[in-house]
Amino acid sequence: MTLDQIAIKYGTDKASQGPMIHDYARHYAKHFDPIRDKCISLLEIGVDEGKSINTWLEYFPKATICGIDDIARGYPVDPRYTFVHGDQADEGFLIHFGSKHGSDWDIIIDDGGHHNREIILSFMHLWPLVRPGGLYCIEDLGVHYIHPNRHLFGLPPHLVHTVGGYPTALEWLRSLIDEMNCGRGNIDEFSLTQELAILRKKS
């Protein structure tokens, strides 16, 4: 089965069909298919009821999967899956996670709270944990176009300094593109589709 077919099977919004459709699976497949049968490690922030976790467990039969969420559901139960209870907006938690669960993640997916602070803080602390050649994915970027003054998923002006001076995660992402195009940093590839950014680290 394709990644999209598996995503449809489990009812995740990453699929091309279902009650909520983001259609990420077919874009992910371009990057994930070459490593589908390898012993990879995947981390997803924001697991909710575990629909996407079930998708990854079936799609990557040899993978070790970890999920982070601030709601202690922890589904599903599988020997290849570890649930970690924590809040991605808590910098202390992110530091602790890195020290306990290590680096060399092949794939990290941020499907968490989608707020500016959460996205940027998570990347700051988790991108260094991605192995060379690995992928970091940020979902649901469309939410940053919802609110006219951008305070719903961005930050009010008096809090901008807490995440490096970027009013929204979109401005921050543009700064990463600038760095890559200027030959700075360690981003090798930047793939942007509707509401989804996929970054590959230099090998």
MDAnalysis code that builds the backbone (N, CA, C; Angstrom):
import MDAnalysis as mda
import numpy as np

u = mda.Universe.empty(609, n_residues=203, atom_resindex=np.repeat(np.arange(203), 3), trajectory=True)
u.add_TopologyAttr("name", ["N", "CA", "C"] * 203)
u.add_TopologyAttr("resid", np.arange(1, 204))
u.add_TopologyAttr("resname", ["MET", "THR", "LEU", "ASP", "GLN", "ILE", "ALA", "ILE", "LYS", "TYR", "GLY", "THR", "ASP", "LYS", "ALA", "SER", "GLN", "GLY", "PRO", "MET", "ILE", "HIS", "ASP", "TYR", "ALA", "ARG", "HIS", "TYR", "ALA", "LYS", "HIS", "PHE", "ASP", "PRO", "ILE", "ARG", "ASP", "LYS", "CYS", "ILE", "SER", "LEU", "LEU", "GLU", "ILE", "GLY", "VAL", "ASP", "GLU", "GLY", "LYS", "SER", "ILE", "ASN", "THR", "TRP", "LEU", "GLU", "TYR", "PHE", "PRO", "LYS", "ALA", "THR", "ILE", "CYS", "GLY", "ILE", "ASP", "ASP", "ILE", "ALA", "ARG", "GLY", "TYR", "PRO", "VAL", "ASP", "PRO", "ARG", "TYR", "THR", "PHE", "VAL", "HIS", "GLY", "ASP", "GLN", "ALA", "ASP", "GLU", "GLY", "PHE", "LEU", "ILE", "HIS", "PHE", "GLY", "SER", "LYS", "HIS", "GLY", "SER", "ASP", "TRP", "ASP", "ILE", "ILE", "ILE", "ASP", "ASP", "GLY", "GLY", "HIS", "HIS", "ASN", "ARG", "GLU", "ILE", "ILE", "LEU", "SER", "PHE", "MET", "HIS", "LEU", "TRP", "PRO", "LEU", "VAL", "ARG", "PRO", "GLY", "GLY", "LEU", "TYR", "CYS", "ILE", "GLU", "ASP", "LEU", "GLY", "VAL", "HIS", "TYR", "ILE", "HIS", "PRO", "ASN", "ARG", "HIS", "LEU", "PHE", "GLY", "LEU", "PRO", "PRO", "HIS", "LEU", "VAL", "HIS", "THR", "VAL", "GLY", "GLY", "TYR", "PRO", "THR", "ALA", "LEU", "GLU", "TRP", "LEU", "ARG", "SER", "LEU", "ILE", "ASP", "GLU", "MET", "ASN", "CYS", "GLY", "ARG", "GLY", "ASN", "ILE", "ASP", "GLU", "PHE", "SER", "LEU", "THR", "GLN", "GLU", "LEU", "ALA", "ILE", "LEU", "ARG", "LYS", "LYS", "SER"])
u.atoms.positions = np.array([
    [0.840, -1.206, 0.000],
    [0.000, 0.000, 0.000],
    [0.875, 1.256, 0.000],
    [0.387, 2.288, -0.644],
    [1.100, 3.560, -0.640],
    [0.914, 4.246, 0.715],
    [1.731, 5.266, 0.956],
    [1.581, 6.023, 2.193],
    [0.202, 6.648, 2.278],
    [-0.282, 7.187, 1.179],
    [-1.604, 7.809, 1.195],
    [-2.695, 6.783, 1.481],
    [-2.595, 5.598, 0.912],
    [-3.589, 4.551, 1.170],
    [-3.597, 4.143, 2.648],
    [-2.422, 4.049, 3.238],
    [-2.331, 3.715, 4.665],
    [-2.895, 4.855, 5.504],
    [-2.601, 6.093, 5.126],
    [-3.122, 7.255, 5.852],
    [-4.645, 7.305, 5.792],
    [-5.206, 6.973, 4.638],
    [-6.666, 6.908, 4.501],
    [-7.221, 5.809, 5.404],
    [-6.545, 4.672, 5.430],
    [-6.975, 3.537, 6.252],
    [-7.129, 3.928, 7.714],
    [-6.184, 4.709, 8.236],
    [-6.209, 5.065, 9.665],
    [-6.922, 6.389, 9.941],
    [-7.362, 7.070, 8.895],
    [-8.160, 8.277, 9.092],
    [-7.380, 9.501, 9.516],
    [-6.084, 9.549, 9.222],
    [-5.311, 10.731, 9.573],
    [-5.567, 11.855, 8.577],
    [-5.457, 13.103, 9.035],
    [-5.686, 14.234, 8.143],
    [-4.536, 14.449, 7.167],
    [-3.502, 13.621, 7.240],
    [-2.410, 13.686, 6.270],
    [-2.802, 13.063, 4.931],
    [-3.945, 12.375, 4.896],
    [-4.387, 11.658, 3.711],
    [-5.071, 12.580, 2.709],
    [-5.338, 12.031, 1.525],
    [-6.019, 12.787, 0.471],
    [-7.528, 12.631, 0.536],
    [-8.011, 11.771, 1.441],
    [-9.444, 11.567, 1.623],
    [-9.751, 11.513, 3.112],
    [-10.985, 11.903, 3.473],
    [-11.385, 11.846, 4.868],
    [-12.077, 13.112, 5.298],
    [-12.509, 13.163, 6.566],
    [-13.247, 14.327, 7.062],
    [-12.407, 15.602, 7.090],
    [-11.113, 15.462, 7.397],
    [-10.185, 16.599, 7.341],
    [-9.050, 16.214, 6.402],
    [-8.856, 16.983, 5.366],
    [-7.893, 16.620, 4.331],
    [-6.801, 17.675, 4.235],
    [-5.549, 17.261, 4.470],
    [-4.408, 18.130, 4.207],
    [-3.567, 17.623, 3.035],
    [-3.725, 16.342, 2.705],
    [-3.075, 15.781, 1.514],
    [-1.549, 15.865, 1.592],
    [-0.994, 15.619, 2.780],
    [0.455, 15.645, 2.929],
    [1.113, 14.335, 2.491],
    [0.386, 13.237, 2.559],
    [0.996, 11.914, 2.384],
    [1.702, 11.768, 1.043],
    [1.097, 12.267, -0.018],
    [1.725, 12.092, -1.331],
    [3.007, 12.908, -1.453],
    [3.082, 14.031, -0.724],
    [4.315, 14.810, -0.718],
    [5.370, 14.134, 0.161],
    [4.941, 13.622, 1.305],
    [5.862, 12.879, 2.153],
    [6.453, 11.679, 1.425],
    [5.629, 11.006, 0.634],
    [6.075, 9.785, -0.034],
    [7.299, 10.023, -0.916],
    [7.395, 11.191, -1.518],
    [8.543, 11.499, -2.370],
    [9.848, 11.441, -1.585],
    [9.769, 11.809, -0.319],
    [10.962, 11.820, 0.536],
    [11.114, 10.528, 1.334],
    [9.989, 9.916, 1.696],
    [10.020, 8.771, 2.601],
    [10.151, 7.422, 1.889],
    [9.637, 7.307, 0.666],
    [9.672, 6.011, -0.022],
    [11.077, 5.407, -0.121],
    [12.115, 6.205, -0.394],
    [13.456, 5.612, -0.507],
    [13.982, 4.997, 0.794],
    [13.424, 5.399, 1.939],
    [13.911, 4.852, 3.219],
    [12.830, 4.028, 3.928],
    [11.798, 3.667, 3.200],
    [10.645, 2.992, 3.809],
    [11.026, 1.703, 4.523],
    [11.914, 0.927, 3.971],
    [12.248, -0.380, 4.535],
    [13.529, -0.363, 5.357],
    [13.990, 0.818, 5.710],
    [15.204, 0.924, 6.522],
    [14.850, 1.050, 8.005],
    [15.834, 0.809, 8.847],
    [15.644, 0.899, 10.309],
    [15.839, 2.351, 10.735],
    [14.831, 3.144, 10.512],
    [14.933, 4.568, 10.804],
    [14.317, 4.884, 12.166],
    [14.547, 6.113, 12.616],
    [13.895, 6.624, 13.820],
    [13.088, 7.853, 13.433],
    [11.832, 7.897, 13.885],
    [10.921, 8.992, 13.541],
    [10.295, 9.556, 14.801],
    [10.288, 10.873, 14.901],
    [9.662, 11.577, 16.016],
    [8.546, 12.445, 15.479],
    [7.358, 12.344, 16.090],
    [6.262, 13.237, 15.720],
    [5.774, 14.000, 16.945],
    [5.651, 15.312, 16.802],
    [5.092, 16.161, 17.850],
    [3.614, 16.354, 17.537],
    [2.755, 16.024, 18.489],
    [1.321, 16.152, 18.304],
    [0.719, 14.870, 17.770],
    [0.410, 13.935, 18.667],
    [-0.061, 12.614, 18.221],
    [-1.553, 12.417, 18.418],
    [-2.182, 13.220, 19.262],
    [-3.620, 13.156, 19.476],
    [-4.070, 11.716, 19.724],
    [-4.918, 11.170, 18.858],
    [-5.447, 9.815, 19.062],
    [-4.553, 8.728, 18.456],
    [-3.457, 9.110, 17.846],
    [-2.517, 8.117, 17.337],
    [-2.757, 7.676, 15.906],
    [-3.590, 8.398, 15.155],
    [-3.879, 7.985, 13.777],
    [-2.635, 8.049, 12.898],
    [-1.883, 9.112, 13.023],
    [-0.678, 9.206, 12.203],
    [0.402, 8.247, 12.707],
    [0.458, 8.021, 14.018],
    [1.427, 7.065, 14.549],
    [1.157, 5.669, 13.983],
    [-0.096, 5.262, 13.954],
    [-0.440, 3.980, 13.335],
    [-0.027, 3.952, 11.868],
    [-0.185, 5.072, 11.194],
    [0.223, 5.169, 9.792],
    [1.717, 4.939, 9.651],
    [2.513, 5.603, 10.496],
    [3.972, 5.446, 10.403],
    [4.396, 4.029, 10.752],
    [3.754, 3.439, 11.756],
    [4.127, 2.077, 12.155],
    [3.910, 1.081, 11.026],
    [2.843, 1.244, 10.269],
    [2.594, 0.325, 9.154],
    [3.464, 0.668, 7.947],
    [3.614, 1.933, 7.659],
    [4.364, 2.346, 6.476],
    [5.856, 2.042, 6.621],
    [6.403, 2.293, 7.818],
    [7.825, 2.011, 8.101],
    [7.912, 0.753, 8.974],
    [7.970, -0.439, 8.394],
    [7.879, -1.676, 9.190],
    [9.072, -1.919, 10.113],
    [10.197, -1.254, 9.869],
    [11.390, -1.465, 10.697],
    [11.738, -0.238, 11.538],
    [10.863, 0.746, 11.541],
    [11.175, 2.011, 12.203],
    [10.897, 1.967, 13.694],
    [11.624, 2.810, 14.420],
    [11.329, 3.108, 15.816],
    [10.641, 4.469, 15.835],
    [9.449, 4.522, 16.444],
    [8.625, 5.725, 16.411],
    [8.483, 6.297, 17.814],
    [8.569, 7.619, 17.919],
    [8.345, 8.313, 19.188],
    [7.337, 9.432, 18.956],
    [6.416, 9.606, 19.893],
    [5.424, 10.666, 19.804],
    [5.453, 11.554, 21.033],
    [5.331, 12.860, 20.826],
    [5.271, 13.837, 21.915],
    [3.898, 14.498, 21.896],
    [3.289, 14.627, 23.073],
    [2.033, 15.372, 23.183],
    [1.878, 15.819, 24.618],
    [1.169, 16.942, 24.818],
    [0.934, 17.417, 26.186],
    [-0.346, 16.845, 26.779],
    [-1.033, 16.016, 26.009],
    [-2.175, 15.266, 26.525],
    [-1.757, 13.796, 26.603],
    [-1.849, 13.217, 27.787],
    [-1.261, 11.897, 28.027],
    [-2.152, 10.757, 27.543],
    [-2.428, 10.742, 26.244],
    [-3.170, 9.606, 25.689],
    [-2.217, 8.445, 25.425],
    [-1.168, 8.729, 24.685],
    [-0.138, 7.730, 24.473],
    [-0.493, 6.601, 23.536],
    [-1.566, 6.732, 22.770],
    [-1.924, 5.676, 21.849],
    [-0.987, 5.703, 20.641],
    [-0.771, 4.564, 19.973],
    [-1.223, 3.210, 20.290],
    [-0.206, 2.477, 21.173],
    [-0.481, 1.210, 21.466],
    [0.454, 0.365, 22.199],
    [1.165, -0.519, 21.182],
    [2.460, -0.351, 21.067],
    [3.252, -1.117, 20.098],
    [4.698, -1.129, 20.586],
    [5.401, -2.248, 20.475],
    [6.782, -2.306, 20.975],
    [7.735, -1.358, 20.259],
    [7.357, -0.896, 19.077],
    [8.231, 0.022, 18.340],
    [7.871, 1.487, 18.595],
    [6.886, 1.730, 19.457],
    [6.405, 3.086, 19.696],
    [6.611, 3.503, 21.139],
    [7.140, 4.718, 21.327],
    [7.316, 5.304, 22.650],
    [6.575, 6.630, 22.702],
    [5.772, 6.811, 23.733],
    [5.068, 8.076, 23.942],
    [5.768, 8.869, 25.030],
    [5.993, 10.158, 24.775],
    [6.610, 11.056, 25.752],
    [5.642, 12.195, 26.025],
    [5.266, 12.351, 27.275],
    [4.335, 13.407, 27.677],
    [5.104, 14.705, 27.875],
    [4.767, 15.733, 27.105],
    [5.449, 17.005, 27.246],
    [4.864, 18.075, 26.349],
    [5.217, 19.322, 26.641],
    [4.703, 20.489, 25.930],
    [5.829, 21.093, 25.094],
    [5.646, 21.164, 23.789],
    [6.689, 21.684, 22.918],
    [6.939, 23.176, 23.121],
    [6.042, 23.881, 23.803],
    [6.255, 25.291, 24.113],
    [7.130, 25.475, 25.350],
    [7.454, 24.383, 26.031],
    [8.259, 24.402, 27.247],
    [9.711, 24.134, 26.869],
    [10.524, 25.171, 26.894],
    [11.918, 25.021, 26.488],
    [12.658, 24.018, 27.364],
    [12.320, 23.996, 28.650],
    [12.948, 23.032, 29.549],
    [12.655, 21.602, 29.142],
    [11.411, 21.346, 28.721],
    [11.067, 20.006, 28.264],
    [11.872, 19.631, 27.024],
    [11.999, 20.555, 26.069],
    [12.727, 20.260, 24.848],
    [14.195, 19.940, 25.135],
    [14.786, 20.675, 26.056],
    [16.181, 20.410, 26.442],
    [16.293, 19.032, 27.079],
    [15.358, 18.727, 27.990],
    [15.365, 17.423, 28.655],
    [15.155, 16.292, 27.651],
    [14.252, 16.502, 26.692],
    [14.005, 15.470, 25.689],
    [15.277, 15.153, 24.910],
    [15.975, 16.200, 24.501],
    [17.198, 15.989, 23.743],
    [18.251, 15.240, 24.527],
    [18.381, 15.560, 25.814],
    [19.397, 14.894, 26.637],
    [19.040, 13.444, 26.919],
    [17.742, 13.137, 26.979],
    [17.314, 11.774, 27.315],
    [17.176, 10.885, 26.093],
    [16.674, 11.447, 24.988],
    [16.340, 10.615, 23.833],
    [17.333, 10.750, 22.681],
    [18.341, 11.586, 22.841],
    [19.454, 11.592, 21.927],
    [19.206, 12.218, 20.571],
    [20.206, 12.034, 19.716],
    [20.176, 12.626, 18.381],
    [20.057, 11.536, 17.330],
    [20.407, 11.865, 16.112],
    [20.348, 10.929, 14.982],
    [18.927, 10.520, 14.624],
    [17.982, 11.436, 14.775],
    [16.633, 11.180, 14.277],
    [16.653, 11.298, 12.760],
    [16.056, 10.341, 12.096],
    [15.980, 10.389, 10.637],
    [14.885, 11.337, 10.162],
    [13.767, 11.369, 10.892],
    [12.643, 12.223, 10.532],
    [12.044, 12.829, 11.798],
    [11.827, 14.124, 11.801],
    [11.058, 14.782, 12.852],
    [9.903, 15.514, 12.178],
    [8.696, 15.313, 12.700],
    [7.500, 15.945, 12.150],
    [6.848, 16.793, 13.240],
    [6.669, 18.070, 12.961],
    [5.997, 18.967, 13.904],
    [4.545, 19.137, 13.463],
    [3.668, 18.390, 14.119],
    [2.222, 18.523, 13.921],
    [1.592, 18.893, 15.260],
    [2.277, 19.783, 15.971],
    [1.862, 20.129, 17.330],
    [0.879, 21.276, 17.373],
    [1.175, 22.270, 18.207],
    [0.227, 23.352, 18.447],
    [0.147, 24.396, 17.356],
    [1.183, 24.490, 16.496],
    [1.208, 25.371, 15.330],
    [1.426, 26.841, 15.670],
    [1.522, 27.182, 16.947],
    [1.786, 28.573, 17.287],
    [3.247, 28.913, 16.997],
    [3.470, 30.182, 16.773],
    [4.785, 30.676, 16.412],
    [5.866, 30.195, 17.377],
    [5.650, 30.426, 18.658],
    [6.654, 30.049, 19.655],
    [6.923, 28.551, 19.632],
    [5.889, 27.751, 19.511],
    [6.050, 26.295, 19.517],
    [6.876, 25.821, 18.327],
    [6.574, 26.355, 17.157],
    [7.282, 25.936, 15.950],
    [8.758, 26.296, 16.017],
    [9.033, 27.553, 16.379],
    [10.415, 28.018, 16.363],
    [11.240, 27.386, 17.479],
    [10.699, 27.334, 18.690],
    [11.434, 26.715, 19.793],
    [11.731, 25.246, 19.506],
    [10.742, 24.545, 18.983],
    [10.944, 23.123, 18.695],
    [12.059, 22.937, 17.676],
    [12.045, 23.745, 16.629],
    [13.095, 23.627, 15.611],
    [14.464, 23.958, 16.203],
    [14.540, 25.015, 16.986],
    [15.814, 25.418, 17.576],
    [16.449, 24.279, 18.374],
    [15.606, 23.532, 19.106],
    [16.143, 22.488, 19.974],
    [16.199, 21.108, 19.317],
    [15.346, 20.857, 18.335],
    [15.275, 19.514, 17.752],
    [16.024, 19.378, 16.435],
    [16.147, 20.463, 15.675],
    [16.911, 20.384, 14.430],
    [18.332, 19.871, 14.665],
    [19.024, 20.285, 15.719],
    [20.358, 19.733, 15.962],
    [20.350, 18.220, 16.220],
    [19.198, 17.654, 16.567],
    [19.105, 16.223, 16.830],
    [18.862, 15.396, 15.574],
    [18.597, 16.070, 14.447],
    [18.381, 15.374, 13.179],
    [19.735, 14.953, 12.613],
    [19.814, 13.715, 12.179],
    [21.080, 13.214, 11.646],
    [21.390, 13.899, 10.314],
    [22.654, 13.927, 9.891],
    [22.981, 14.443, 8.561],
    [22.201, 13.693, 7.481],
    [21.574, 14.436, 6.593],
    [20.743, 13.835, 5.562],
    [19.311, 13.598, 5.987],
    [19.007, 13.850, 7.256],
    [17.666, 13.618, 7.787],
    [16.708, 14.747, 7.458],
    [15.447, 14.543, 7.829],
    [14.369, 15.455, 7.446],
    [13.661, 16.043, 8.663],
    [13.273, 17.316, 8.546],
    [12.463, 17.993, 9.556],
    [11.256, 18.585, 8.839],
    [10.051, 18.201, 9.284],
    [8.819, 18.562, 8.588],
    [7.928, 19.404, 9.503],
    [7.367, 20.476, 8.958],
    [6.483, 21.367, 9.711],
    [5.143, 21.428, 8.988],
    [4.081, 21.020, 9.671],
    [2.765, 20.922, 9.055],
    [1.864, 22.106, 9.419],
    [0.780, 22.223, 8.657],
    [-0.341, 23.134, 8.949],
    [0.064, 24.602, 8.993],
    [0.936, 24.999, 8.085],
    [1.373, 26.398, 8.042],
    [0.254, 27.343, 7.618],
    [-0.812, 26.800, 7.054],
    [-1.931, 27.640, 6.638],
    [-2.603, 28.378, 7.769],
    [-2.437, 27.893, 9.010],
    [-3.091, 28.566, 10.140],
    [-2.558, 29.984, 10.332],
    [-1.386, 30.270, 9.823],
    [-0.800, 31.592, 10.005],
    [-1.428, 32.650, 9.094],
    [-2.383, 32.233, 8.284],
    [-3.104, 33.183, 7.438],
    [-4.517, 33.436, 7.962],
    [-4.884, 32.816, 9.079],
    [-6.268, 32.859, 9.546],
    [-6.633, 34.207, 10.142],
    [-5.831, 34.701, 11.048],
    [-6.199, 35.858, 11.857],
    [-5.637, 37.143, 11.250],
    [-6.438, 38.170, 11.077],
    [-5.970, 39.369, 10.375],
    [-4.801, 40.077, 11.038],
    [-4.716, 40.046, 12.375],
    [-3.568, 40.701, 13.006],
    [-2.464, 39.720, 13.395],
    [-2.634, 38.455, 13.020],
    [-1.617, 37.412, 13.144],
    [-1.284, 37.084, 14.601],
    [-2.119, 37.476, 15.538],
    [-1.826, 37.183, 16.934],
    [-2.334, 35.806, 17.356],
    [-3.222, 35.210, 16.574],
    [-3.768, 33.912, 16.968],
    [-2.690, 32.836, 16.924],
    [-1.945, 32.767, 15.818],
    [-0.885, 31.775, 15.702],
    [0.489, 32.414, 15.599],
    [0.544, 33.750, 15.646],
    [1.813, 34.436, 15.729],
    [2.024, 34.914, 17.156],
    [2.635, 36.065, 17.294],
    [2.875, 36.631, 18.618],
    [2.532, 38.113, 18.616],
    [1.937, 38.604, 19.703],
    [1.770, 40.053, 19.836],
    [3.144, 40.720, 19.938],
    [3.246, 41.989, 19.561],
    [4.561, 42.643, 19.473],
    [5.406, 42.553, 20.739],
    [4.785, 42.607, 21.923],
    [5.585, 42.613, 23.145],
    [6.194, 41.248, 23.456],
    [5.820, 40.200, 22.701],
    [6.398, 38.877, 22.927],
    [7.310, 38.426, 21.791],
    [7.458, 39.253, 20.769],
    [8.235, 38.847, 19.600],
    [9.671, 38.498, 19.968],
    [10.257, 39.243, 20.901],
    [11.654, 39.014, 21.255],
    [11.901, 37.628, 21.830],
    [10.859, 36.960, 22.314],
    [11.060, 35.662, 22.959],
    [11.368, 34.550, 21.965],
    [11.158, 34.788, 20.679],
    [11.463, 33.762, 19.680],
    [12.307, 34.343, 18.546],
    [13.229, 35.218, 18.891],
    [14.199, 35.686, 17.922],
    [13.769, 36.837, 17.038],
    [12.644, 37.475, 17.342],
    [12.256, 38.653, 16.590],
    [11.426, 38.405, 15.354],
    [10.833, 37.225, 15.218],
    [10.011, 36.923, 14.052],
    [8.539, 36.955, 14.443],
    [7.743, 37.853, 13.846],
    [6.321, 37.975, 14.209],
    [5.523, 36.696, 13.978],
    [5.842, 35.950, 12.921],
    [5.172, 34.669, 12.669],
    [6.207, 33.648, 12.218],
    [5.811, 32.394, 12.254],
    [6.702, 31.329, 11.801],
    [6.997, 31.439, 10.313],
    [6.127, 32.106, 9.563],
    [6.364, 32.253, 8.129],
    [7.555, 33.168, 7.865],
    [7.647, 34.284, 8.609],
    [8.828, 35.143, 8.478],
    [10.085, 34.386, 8.874],
    [9.955, 33.594, 9.907],
    [11.104, 32.799, 10.349],
    [11.528, 31.790, 9.281],
    [10.565, 31.111, 8.658],
    [10.893, 30.162, 7.592],
    [11.579, 30.868, 6.425],
    [11.101, 32.068, 6.102],
    [11.748, 32.823, 5.025],
    [13.202, 33.129, 5.372],
    [13.476, 33.369, 6.649],
    [14.854, 33.635, 7.055],
    [15.723, 32.399, 6.859],
    [15.154, 31.208, 7.047],
    [15.911, 29.972, 6.810],
    [16.210, 29.794, 5.327],
    [15.245, 30.164, 4.487],
    [15.479, 30.103, 3.039],
    [16.596, 31.067, 2.662],
    [16.585, 32.263, 3.250],
    [17.647, 33.241, 2.980],
    [19.008, 32.666, 3.367],
    [19.086, 32.049, 4.540],
    [20.349, 31.468, 4.993],
    [20.835, 30.397, 4.029],
    [19.919, 29.525, 3.601],
    [20.294, 28.454, 2.681],
    [20.805, 29.025, 1.362],
    [20.086, 30.020, 0.820],
    [20.483, 30.593, -0.461],
    [21.790, 31.376, -0.386],
    [22.121, 31.852, 0.807],
    [23.382, 32.569, 0.991],
    [24.530, 31.644, 1.376],
    [24.243, 30.351, 1.428],
    [25.288, 29.377, 1.735],
    [25.623, 29.270, 3.201],
    [24.717, 29.742, 4.061],
    [24.955, 29.648, 5.503],
    [24.094, 28.532, 6.098],
    [24.508, 28.026, 7.243],
    [23.727, 27.009, 7.934],
    [23.898, 25.628, 7.330],
    [23.063, 24.698, 7.781],
    [23.220, 23.302, 7.357],
    [21.942, 22.733, 6.740],
    [21.125, 23.601, 6.137],
    [19.959, 23.134, 5.398],
    [20.387, 22.861, 3.962],
    [20.191, 21.638, 3.504],
    [20.602, 21.244, 2.161],
    [19.476, 21.392, 1.154],
    [18.237, 21.190, 1.621],
    [17.081, 21.213, 0.720],
    [15.877, 21.739, 1.477],
    [15.077, 22.557, 0.794],
    [13.879, 23.132, 1.398],
    [12.726, 22.878, 0.439],
    [11.802, 22.009, 0.844],
    [10.649, 21.677, 0.010],
    [9.407, 22.312, 0.624],
    [8.685, 23.110, -0.156],
    [7.498, 23.789, 0.341],
    [6.310, 23.466, -0.550],
    [5.304, 22.810, 0.027],
    [4.041, 22.570, -0.643],
    [2.951, 23.214, 0.204],
    [1.696, 23.091, -0.196],
    [0.639, 23.789, 0.527],
    [0.593, 23.373, 1.987],
    [0.876, 24.317, 2.877],
    [0.834, 24.161, 4.333],
    [1.922, 23.260, 4.908],
    [2.864, 22.810, 4.092],
    [3.860, 21.843, 4.553],
    [5.257, 22.254, 4.108],
    [6.186, 22.321, 5.069],
    [7.597, 22.558, 4.767],
    [8.402, 21.334, 5.177],
    [9.285, 20.885, 4.287],
    [10.163, 19.750, 4.573],
    [11.602, 20.221, 4.354],
    [12.411, 20.140, 5.399],
    [13.795, 20.577, 5.349],
    [14.714, 19.359, 5.484],
    [15.715, 19.294, 4.630],
    [16.709, 18.221, 4.706],
    [18.030, 18.796, 5.183],
    [18.644, 18.100, 6.139],
    [19.935, 18.561, 6.663],
    [21.072, 18.101, 5.736],
    [22.078, 18.928, 5.647],
    [23.255, 18.571, 4.850],
    [23.893, 17.291, 5.383],
    [24.367, 16.470, 4.486],
    [25.055, 15.225, 4.871],
    [26.471, 15.515, 5.326],
])
